[in-house]
Amino acid sequence: MYANDESSGTVSDLCARVIPCLDVAYGRVVKGTNFKELLDMGNPVELAKLYEQQGADELVFLDIKASVDGQDSALEMVRQVACELSIPFAVGGGIKTLDDVHKFFHAGADKVTLNTMAVEKPALINEISTQYGSQSIVVAVDVNHEIDGNLAIYTHGGSRRVDVDYHQWINEVVDRGCGEILLTAMHKDGTGSGFDTDLLAQFGADFPVQVIASGGAKGPSDFLDAIHAGADAVLAAGLFHRSEYTVGEIKEYLINNNIKVRKTTP
Amino acid sequence: MNILTRRTLSRVAIIDLNSGNLLSLQTAIEAAGCELTTVQKPDRKMLNEFDVLVMPGQGRFAYVMQQINDSGWHDFLLEWVRNGKRLVGICVGMQVLFEGSDEDPEVAGLGLFKGRCHKLQHPKTPMVGWAKLSGLKPSMLAVGSPGESEQHTNKTDTSSEAGFLAQPKRRETRFDAYAYFVNSYAITECPFVTAKINYCNSFCAAVQRGNLYGFQFHPEKSGQFGRELIKHVCQ
């Protein structure tokens, strides 16, 4: 639905989104970033601003609360980000209750992402959706292609396999009112072999919520393939953090390949 | 006359209808160089105290209207507009400027514009994300650059609304008109439309009649274009 030719039938001006993901702990961006000066400053806000300048359509901050447990620094970071950014952003990691959710929204986050708690307490999806609207809740589905050929769902940052059927789980999170699915193919994560286009192709054009593809991006063509396969948005971390590509370069490639994306003046 | 020296700091008030976080909007208005106040209830003095009222709205149409009615804003807003003062409605805050919405058919809107909100027909609803605005009218063209196909018309369009709407160095500071939307309902027809988009149906992204402005999208989340638009309507 994001190709400019409109052969797909549905007339829509909606753009495919490119979303950098920032892992944050103790108020610092963690995990392999090449932006040394920003890392040394321990400043996710500065990195977020850089990505916004590059043309990021949205940002996702992960693990922010898990890392501070009960402290206010995560909320303070969210507040700073909200004051500095003029694009939407989601926060996730360690959200356990509706009260946690409220605090993050109150601090200025646009969306929350749930992973472990979505599985452990799925009613929380309904509660958030009812109170704040489905657009405010992203469910992060970590799926792994097991050796036996099955698709397994994982929680706790990909460390714990849970007894949940993948296809049922996708339907359930939609039924419970999530607005987007952040689909991370764990078997692709870090491999640089591209997003899992087979998984993405299972979501048809009339699937009721947007799907963000995550895991496996190595270069611009991977983003294009994911969108062609059916992703509404594409998320990556390492490729941006290691400065292999800027967000702008990815978007330029998509534009040159006739995909509707938001243009920004550099 | 130099437009920068003529302009005084405009006094802007955000109407807090207890429907969502205001931080981004507050930041954007302050960044635009305006004197900002956030208000819960109307007061006649406001007619002299403020130049611009900004009314963001999130949630159901009925909820936002109830907040407007319960806090006494209904009559005040009508008087505000009657006095030719500037009012800017954002998201559901734009929708309530109209007569009603299919979301809550029994609830009357402010009726400042004729027409009703209809549900989006797209399978992925609410619409969440960025879209390029089209059919930009002069007040939007002051900030957004026209699409390639509309390029040839912009010269005459932009000059027609000089004066207080003009931006210094306007030609250099125009931005690609991509806006961030979060909505399930929208106004599909309005003679005062100033920008449109398609999402299965065509709907009004922005409307304007005199000093009455409506944005269906979130300018405070719409990047540099949105920031400039806020500056444009608040100054």
Chai-1 contact restraints between the chains, C-beta under 6 A:
chainA,res_idxA,chainB,res_idxB,connection_type,confidence,min_distance_angstrom,max_distance_angstrom,comment,restraint_id
A,V11,B,N198,contact,1.0,0.0,6.0,A-B,restraint_1
A,S12,B,N198,contact,1.0,0.0,6.0,A-B,restraint_2
A,S12,B,Y199,contact,1.0,0.0,6.0,A-B,restraint_3
A,D13,B,A131,contact,1.0,0.0,6.0,A-B,restraint_4
A,D13,B,K132,contact,1.0,0.0,6.0,A-B,restraint_5
A,D13,B,I197,contact,1.0,0.0,6.0,A-B,restraint_6
A,D13,B,N198,contact,1.0,0.0,6.0,A-B,restraint_7
A,L14,B,G129,contact,1.0,0.0,6.0,A-B,restraint_8
A,L14,B,A131,contact,1.0,0.0,6.0,A-B,restraint_9
A,C15,B,W130,contact,1.0,0.0,6.0,A-B,restraint_10
A,R17,B,G129,contact,1.0,0.0,6.0,A-B,restraint_11
A,D57,B,W130,contact,1.0,0.0,6.0,A-B,restraint_12
A,A82,B,L23,contact,1.0,0.0,6.0,A-B,restraint_13
A,A82,B,S24,contact,1.0,0.0,6.0,A-B,restraint_14
A,C83,B,T27,contact,1.0,0.0,6.0,A-B,restraint_15
A,S86,B,G223,contact,1.0,0.0,6.0,A-B,restraint_16
A,S86,B,R227,contact,1.0,0.0,6.0,A-B,restraint_17
A,I87,B,G223,contact,1.0,0.0,6.0,A-B,restraint_18
A,P88,B,K221,contact,1.0,0.0,6.0,A-B,restraint_19
A,F105,B,N21,contact,1.0,0.0,6.0,A-B,restraint_20
A,G108,B,N21,contact,1.0,0.0,6.0,A-B,restraint_21
A,G108,B,L23,contact,1.0,0.0,6.0,A-B,restraint_22
A,Q135,B,P126,contact,1.0,0.0,6.0,A-B,restraint_23
A,Q135,B,V128,contact,1.0,0.0,6.0,A-B,restraint_24
A,Q135,B,V182,contact,1.0,0.0,6.0,A-B,restraint_25
A,D206,B,P123,contact,1.0,0.0,6.0,A-B,restraint_26
A,P208,B,P123,contact,1.0,0.0,6.0,A-B,restraint_27
A,Q210,B,K124,contact,1.0,0.0,6.0,A-B,restraint_28
A,R262,B,W130,contact,1.0,0.0,6.0,A-B,restraint_29
A,R262,B,Y178,contact,1.0,0.0,6.0,A-B,restraint_30
A,K263,B,D176,contact,1.0,0.0,6.0,A-B,restraint_31
